[in-house]
């Protein structure tokens, strides 16, 4: 959990820069991205947001590397190049005026499910509270393109998360902690969705990751995880 | 371009970390690093992990057969400096399933290539390294049937990234199987991403 002082709506630019750097490290620590992948942003005011730079590792990132980008024309301020996905952040901030933090992750379970290009509907309980009633998958588009930005903004309507087909996920919140909670819930939701589908296929409702792998192997090759042929 | 410098100590630290993550087994078999005309590889001495050095073309020394196969790969593909035989669970499952892995995720298309094929053979057989090298043409990883995913790169960090991305893509293959199947990235777009990544990367390394 981050310092509550950083979580409110009224932080100054220096605090917001520090928050983006800390959140980048948190992304790596929680296994949501590796290397320089993914990106993170905080809305500064109605005209601009702060976003992670392109090509700098999260471990080596400093507050002065964070780039201010203007909503109107995507113009960047300062010497560093902003993330190539800045248009995606811009479109989502425009679509959802209430949100102040966006994280774009390459988290494993969500990325895997994104390749099925399916939506997850009818969320209930804690998932409904944290994510919303559904998670849609934005149609496939090349990374960094306007097409991807637009389709993500359309697909995230009514939810705090969207899967980007064959790419990853975007999670949003009224503050950074909320966006991270969404990301963690999304990962759990995607893993559970696969286990439920595998359970339906096998008739065994006690699905673990190991059982999912063994079932896959059995259905693909007629052998179990130990290489023995099944009946 | 200056190559990453390694010694027994740095390779050992990396080796221990790979064992901890479960990417390689406790014996650390399947991980090697080339430094000039030498290859560092792990050995167990009195039950403890240690690093041995072998001259690339020294045929006289008794070494495990997998080390010999690695030397053959290093000899034939000069750009490769690190080899990791990943034993991560989804990679192992896809290697066992025996079907080529399509590009379901764009970071796979960039780092690994337009697919990862599966090669079958006997590590004891010298000719097998030829099949592996064929599977690595324009690609940074190849699945070895029943054995794992052989990940290659010019540095340890990059080889690790290849192994992680391969595992994630293999997870996508398995998970989408239960969700009605995955949609691979269009082959032309996958090639394009691969070329752009390699071009940008080579420029970054040259800088």
Interface residues (C-beta under 8 A of the other chain):
Chain A: X34 X35 X37 X55 X106 X108 X109 X111 X112 X113 X114 X115 X116 X117 X118 X140 X142 X143 X165 X166 X167 X190 X193 X194 X197 X198 X201 X209 X210 X212 X213 X216 X217 X219 X220 X221 X223 X225 X227
Chain B: X89 X90 X93 X96 X97 X98 X99 X103 X104 X105 X106 X107 X146 X161 X164 X168 X171 X172 X174 X175 X176 X177 X178 X179 X180 X181 X182 X183 X184 X185 X189 X193 X204
